[in-house]
Amino acid sequence: MEKISAGTKIRLVKDLDGKNPVGSTATVVYVDEFGQIFADWTDGGQVRLTQEQFTNNFEIAA
């Protein structure tokens, strides 16, 4: 898996929680020391993900 860091654009490829449609994009703003990923959705709002949630539901956007 590619390294995730602040500024990385990610795309939802599988439904996470029903709040954002598949294909939605977000920008990673922070990765904490426990590997939790914090990102801002392009259309507003924020999401906090575990590494497992990221691996199962997201891809790095081109």
N, C-alpha and C positions, 0 to 999 in steps of 0.2 A: 504494500500500500504506500502511496505517496505521502510525504510528510505534510501534515496540515499545520498551517501557521496563520497568523493574522494577515488578512488581505486575500486569502484563498477564497475563490468563488466556488460554491457548491450548489448542486441541483438535486431536488427531491425526485427519486425514481420509484419509490414505493410509499404508499400512504403511511404517514407517521402517526397522526392523531386526528385526522379529519378536518383540521383547521385550514390547511393549505393544500391546494391541488397539486397532483403529481406534475412535475415540470417547473414548479416554483424554484426560484433561486435565492440564495442568501450569501452574505459575505461574512467570513469568520472574523470576529473582532478580538478574540482572546482564547487561548488554550491554557487551562490552569495546570498546576503541578500534579493533579490527579488524572489528567487526560480528558477532563470535561471540555467540550467545545461550546463556545458561546458565539452566536451569529445573529446578524440582523437580516431579516427578510427584505427583499428588494421593495415589496409593496407595503412595508411597515410591520412592526412587531419584532419580537426577539424569540430566539429558541436556544435552549440549553440541551446538549446532547452528550450521551456517553459515547465512548469509542464504539461499542456494540451497536448503538442506534445509528451512528454514522455509517458504519460498515454495511448494515442491513438495509438502509433506506436512502442513502445519498451517494452521489458520485462527484468527482471534481469536475466543474464546468469548464468547457473549453474557452 
